[in-house]
Structures are given as C-alpha cells and as structure tokens.
Amino acid sequence: MSDLNYLNRLRVLEMEQLISLLPSGGSVLEFGAGTGQQARILADRGFDVVAVDMASSTYASHRSFPVQDYDGRRIPLNDQSVDVVFSSNVLEHVEDLSATLAEFRRVLRPGGTGIHVMPTTAWRFWTFITAITDAAITAARLPVNVASPPEGLTRTRAFTVNVRRMVRGLTPSGHGTSPEGISELWTFSARAWRRKFEKNGYKVITHKPMGIFYSGNVLLGLRLPFASRSKLSRIFGSSMRIYVVQPI
C-alpha cells in the first residue's frame, strides 16, 4: 500500500498542474481511471465526472470513486457528451490507439479537448538505470531475505521472488505495448506522440513537461520530497508531459 500512497501523491501533483486547463464546471471523462483518485479530485472541484477503466485493472480493489467497467472497445457514453477526455499514464498501454482516439472523438462535444499525461523518454531512461540499481540492492539483500522471508513466504518462495526481481531489473522489458523497452526511448518522445495524435486527426494545441522527476522503480518513494523531485527534473528531465489536443 505504501507504493500506492506514493503513486497517489504523484497523481495529486498532476492534478494541481492541469486543473487550470479544464473548463470550469465542465463534464470530464477520465479514461483509465485506476483507483478513481483523480476523478474524485475533479468531482470535488465541481466537475461532472465519468470515470472508466477495465474490470481487470490492478487498482480495481482500491477504488475511491465510482469507476465504470469498460470493455476495451466502446466507451459507455453517448455521442458528444463530454467537454474533456482526460487520461494519465494510460495511452502508452493502449494496443489499438487509433480506435481509442476515434472513441474519444465520438464522445467529445464540438470544441472539446483531450488532456493526456504520458511518461517521457527521460522516465524511460531513468527507469532502466534505477532498475539495475534495484537489482543490485536485491542481490545484496538476497541472503537476508531468504534467511528471514516476509510473512506468508517460504524460503524457497522468497528466493524465487527475489531472483525474478533481479532478472527484471537487468532486462529492458517494455512498459507500454512494446515487449521490449528500448524502442520506448523514441515512442515516449514528444515528437513521436505529436505524430500519433496528428496521424489520428488531432491537433496538438500545446504540450509541456510537468517538472517532476521519478522512475518506474520505487527506490525512495515518499522519502524523497517532491520539492526535490521538482529540482531534479531540471537536471534529469521531467518524467511526465501534458498534451492538450483537439479533433481537427
């Protein structure tokens, strides 16, 4: 749950930056809502919010807002029914992006916008680096972790879990739809995402870094203050980027 608390704090920081991009009192679809935490923040700010996600979502058991199950094909909304489609760290996981963007177009009212937060090339690179660090730390702690396994794990199981963690840290596996992660050094770039939106009939109104540094491995988590993460983003790059798009 500590990892979830850390992720929730990151999502709160996202909302603090993008709330000004939303039309006051407008209707919002959050696509891939996870726990529904961000949808809850929007609802508390006076927005009319519909949140959807897959029933198989990792966060389904931690929902804090009514999240509708989505079948992966058709968004359960009428045509031209929302002012904004919002997603956070979701679109990189979508297999059929063209079909999903077409669905966004269908549910958006004329003049509506999409606001999407995505991981950057910097996030991808530093996730590789910190994964290697995490693997090294796991290897160093392996004897202790096996000799005194966590509650509920046998020594054999603890050994297997730790070895798998070490292997994952040394393997450049993909975060999004790619089976490997090397190509994501390009596909997570701003240029690549602009091309994808434009290819699918969207104009990129603006895009900007969010100014927060973190990786996909929770090495320090909440122990590293977010003020420090903001400063680190100026050196190592922002881990997230906001894209504001509109159907042409």
Wavefront OBJ file of the C-alpha trace (Angstrom):
o trace
v 0.000 0.000 0.000
v 2.985 2.306 0.533
v 3.661 2.205 -3.211
v 0.022 3.132 -3.833
v 0.307 6.089 -1.451
v 3.368 7.240 -3.377
v 1.590 6.923 -6.729
v -1.463 8.714 -5.370
v 0.739 11.634 -4.312
v 2.179 11.823 -7.826
v -1.318 11.929 -9.296
v -2.313 14.739 -6.937
v 0.646 16.765 -8.192
v -0.516 16.144 -11.755
v -3.970 17.492 -10.974
v -2.528 20.612 -9.364
v -0.820 21.404 -12.665
v -3.544 20.570 -15.145
v -6.705 21.694 -13.341
v -6.388 25.147 -14.916
v -6.592 23.550 -18.376
v -10.127 22.295 -17.742
v -13.259 24.363 -18.438
v -14.824 25.424 -15.140
v -17.729 23.160 -14.259
v -17.348 21.155 -17.460
v -18.026 17.473 -17.991
v -14.989 15.197 -17.955
v -14.380 11.605 -18.940
v -11.394 10.088 -17.176
v -10.181 7.205 -19.302
v -8.249 4.535 -17.415
v -9.185 5.964 -14.029
v -7.423 3.381 -11.841
v -8.417 3.985 -8.227
v -10.557 6.956 -9.267
v -8.497 9.284 -7.091
v -8.085 11.924 -9.789
v -11.754 11.633 -10.741
v -12.589 12.279 -7.084
v -10.410 15.415 -7.086
v -12.184 16.696 -10.198
v -15.629 15.957 -8.763
v -14.713 17.786 -5.556
v -13.743 20.791 -7.715
v -17.224 20.903 -9.244
v -16.670 18.992 -12.479
v -19.206 16.481 -13.779
v -17.023 13.366 -13.974
v -17.428 9.953 -15.534
v -14.582 7.525 -14.838
v -13.987 4.300 -16.767
v -11.412 1.530 -16.603
v -11.019 -2.133 -17.375
v -12.554 -4.503 -14.840
v -9.180 -6.245 -14.740
v -7.369 -3.078 -13.626
v -4.673 -3.617 -10.997
v -6.297 -0.872 -8.936
v -9.880 -2.183 -9.089
v -9.830 -3.247 -5.428
v -8.632 0.205 -4.289
v -11.249 2.373 -5.975
v -12.213 5.557 -4.151
v -14.695 6.799 -6.769
v -17.434 5.075 -8.836
v -15.460 3.746 -11.814
v -17.465 2.156 -14.616
v -16.125 -1.001 -16.220
v -15.000 -0.522 -19.822
v -14.911 -3.417 -22.288
v -11.836 -2.158 -24.137
v -13.806 -1.228 -27.263
v -16.724 1.157 -26.711
v -16.742 3.859 -24.064
v -20.100 3.682 -22.194
v -21.126 7.242 -23.097
v -23.385 8.835 -25.691
v -22.013 10.742 -28.677
v -20.881 14.322 -27.982
v -21.491 14.013 -24.251
v -18.338 15.416 -22.582
v -16.204 18.541 -22.805
v -12.901 16.884 -21.942
v -11.357 13.447 -22.212
v -8.590 13.078 -19.640
v -6.075 10.289 -19.163
v -2.979 9.879 -17.030
v -0.237 7.426 -17.956
v -2.688 5.289 -19.929
v -2.380 5.783 -23.686
v 1.055 4.155 -23.874
v -0.668 0.892 -22.845
v -3.413 1.007 -25.499
v -2.930 -1.604 -28.215
v -5.348 -0.102 -30.759
v -4.656 3.584 -30.234
v -6.443 4.648 -33.430
v -9.697 3.013 -32.318
v -9.432 4.559 -28.855
v -8.759 8.049 -30.213
v -11.751 7.594 -32.525
v -13.872 6.799 -29.458
v -12.583 9.956 -27.779
v -13.640 11.918 -30.843
v -17.093 10.327 -30.710
v -17.816 11.274 -27.091
v -16.322 14.775 -27.262
v -18.617 17.708 -27.851
v -17.737 20.151 -30.641
v -14.822 22.245 -29.413
v -13.946 19.658 -26.762
v -10.366 18.797 -25.880
v -8.256 15.880 -24.798
v -5.778 16.281 -21.949
v -3.350 13.405 -21.712
v -0.388 12.856 -19.393
v 2.271 10.453 -20.636
v 5.673 9.229 -19.491
v 8.657 10.744 -21.271
v 11.894 9.475 -22.743
v 13.588 10.682 -19.547
v 11.272 8.456 -17.490
v 12.077 5.501 -19.733
v 15.834 6.039 -19.497
v 15.967 6.525 -15.738
v 13.655 3.566 -15.184
v 16.288 1.416 -16.915
v 19.025 2.847 -14.703
v 17.137 2.556 -11.421
v 16.050 -0.991 -12.317
v 19.714 -2.000 -12.452
v 20.257 -0.323 -9.084
v 17.230 -2.112 -7.662
v 18.560 -5.442 -8.963
v 21.920 -4.801 -7.293
v 20.248 -3.940 -3.967
v 18.077 -7.054 -4.196
v 21.146 -9.211 -4.875
v 22.954 -7.741 -1.868
v 19.964 -8.437 0.377
v 19.218 -11.894 -1.024
v 20.810 -13.910 1.846
v 18.873 -11.924 4.475
v 15.612 -12.010 2.501
v 15.851 -15.802 2.166
v 17.023 -16.456 5.731
v 14.185 -14.297 7.129
v 11.458 -14.268 4.460
v 8.454 -11.936 4.753
v 5.372 -13.293 6.460
v 3.497 -15.701 4.215
v 6.533 -16.715 2.128
v 8.638 -19.824 2.454
v 12.384 -19.547 1.986
v 12.092 -21.185 -1.431
v 9.377 -18.794 -2.484
v 11.326 -15.789 -1.158
v 14.362 -16.907 -3.149
v 12.282 -17.212 -6.330
v 10.629 -13.810 -5.853
v 13.959 -12.067 -5.298
v 15.672 -13.749 -8.238
v 12.792 -12.736 -10.539
v 13.092 -9.173 -9.313
v 16.812 -9.210 -10.088
v 16.198 -10.583 -13.595
v 13.540 -7.949 -14.305
v 15.978 -5.256 -13.269
v 18.528 -6.460 -15.787
v 16.064 -6.978 -18.650
v 14.904 -3.929 -20.692
v 11.263 -5.014 -20.822
v 8.635 -2.665 -22.209
v 6.344 -0.526 -20.099
v 3.753 0.146 -22.781
v 2.668 -2.005 -25.715
v 6.204 -2.924 -26.749
v 7.603 -6.252 -25.437
v 10.989 -4.565 -25.076
v 11.729 -1.136 -23.678
v 14.492 0.156 -25.945
v 12.066 1.386 -28.621
v 10.257 3.411 -25.947
v 13.211 5.779 -25.855
v 11.659 7.007 -29.132
v 7.957 6.172 -28.784
v 7.700 8.079 -25.489
v 9.222 11.223 -27.001
v 7.190 14.390 -27.579
v 7.845 14.192 -31.323
v 6.531 10.632 -31.531
v 3.362 11.466 -29.605
v 2.678 14.546 -31.724
v 2.901 12.358 -34.812
v 0.474 9.815 -33.343
v -2.108 12.448 -32.482
v -1.789 14.172 -35.844
v -1.976 10.861 -37.718
v -5.306 10.190 -35.989
v -6.857 13.554 -36.803
v -5.962 15.590 -33.736
v -4.260 18.951 -33.485
v -1.801 19.316 -30.614
v -2.764 22.628 -29.034
v 0.119 22.598 -26.575
v 2.382 20.212 -24.722
v 4.742 20.790 -21.837
v 6.803 18.937 -19.230
v 5.269 18.631 -15.767
v 8.558 19.225 -13.978
v 8.587 16.174 -11.713
v 11.332 13.544 -11.714
v 10.738 9.907 -10.801
v 11.246 6.479 -12.321
v 9.183 3.332 -12.621
v 11.025 1.819 -9.661
v 10.050 2.970 -6.181
v 13.531 3.140 -4.662
v 12.984 6.149 -2.406
v 9.277 6.785 -2.801
v 7.895 9.282 -0.320
v 11.293 9.545 1.391
v 12.452 11.844 -1.423
v 10.475 15.108 -1.061
v 8.563 16.189 -4.132
v 10.190 19.613 -3.932
v 13.474 17.795 -4.502
v 11.948 15.831 -7.374
v 10.981 19.120 -8.997
v 14.563 20.356 -8.774
v 15.916 17.052 -10.087
v 13.661 17.326 -13.156
v 15.693 20.342 -14.281
v 18.784 18.122 -14.349
v 17.495 14.688 -15.351
v 14.351 15.674 -17.248
v 10.649 15.607 -16.435
v 9.124 12.150 -16.116
v 5.731 13.272 -17.436
v 4.448 15.505 -20.191
v 0.977 17.018 -20.669
v -0.559 17.023 -24.147
v -3.619 19.155 -24.892
v -5.225 18.033 -28.152
v -8.344 18.748 -30.152
v -10.005 16.867 -33.016
v -9.495 18.569 -36.353
l 1 2 3 4 5 6 7 8 9 10 11 12 13 14 15 16 17 18 19 20 21 22 23 24 25 26 27 28 29 30 31 32 33 34 35 36 37 38 39 40 41 42 43 44 45 46 47 48 49 50 51 52 53 54 55 56 57 58 59 60 61 62 63 64 65 66 67 68 69 70 71 72 73 74 75 76 77 78 79 80 81 82 83 84 85 86 87 88 89 90 91 92 93 94 95 96 97 98 99 100 101 102 103 104 105 106 107 108 109 110 111 112 113 114 115 116 117 118 119 120 121 122 123 124 125 126 127 128 129 130 131 132 133 134 135 136 137 138 139 140 141 142 143 144 145 146 147 148 149 150 151 152 153 154 155 156 157 158 159 160 161 162 163 164 165 166 167 168 169 170 171 172 173 174 175 176 177 178 179 180 181 182 183 184 185 186 187 188 189 190 191 192 193 194 195 196 197 198 199 200 201 202 203 204 205 206 207 208 209 210 211 212 213 214 215 216 217 218 219 220 221 222 223 224 225 226 227 228 229 230 231 232 233 234 235 236 237 238 239 240 241 242 243 244 245 246 247 248
